[in-house]
Amino acid sequence: MGWVPWIGIDEDDTSNEEVKQLYNETRNALTGEVSDLTRITSLSPEVAKCIDSLCSAVYRNASGLSAREKEVAALVTSSFVGCVH
């Protein structure tokens, strides 16, 4: 049996203009990808924007760590909580 998603998301080609704007505003500048967290909260764009803003603020303002150390911490944390991405 293949993967069956159980959380509804709006795809990139959605007709919902609010979600299109959300995806354009939160798209990663380097990869062009929209985060999974933004996608799974896309059915509530206002919530998705708040979560994205919080994540960005925490990441930007984490003092004492280099960019590389932040990425390693994110990787270890994701692995610890069972994130598959």
Residue pairs with C-beta under 8 A, 6 or more apart in sequence:
7 40
8 43
9 39
9 40
9 42
9 43
10 16
10 19
10 23
10 39
10 42
10 43
12 23
12 34
14 20
18 45
19 42
19 45
21 45
22 38
22 42
22 45
22 48
22 49
23 34
23 38
23 42
25 49
25 52
26 34
26 35
26 38
26 48
26 49
26 52
27 33
27 34
28 34
28 35
35 52
36 85
37 48
37 51
37 52
37 55
38 48
38 51
38 52
41 47
41 48
41 51
42 48
59 70
62 70
65 73
78 85
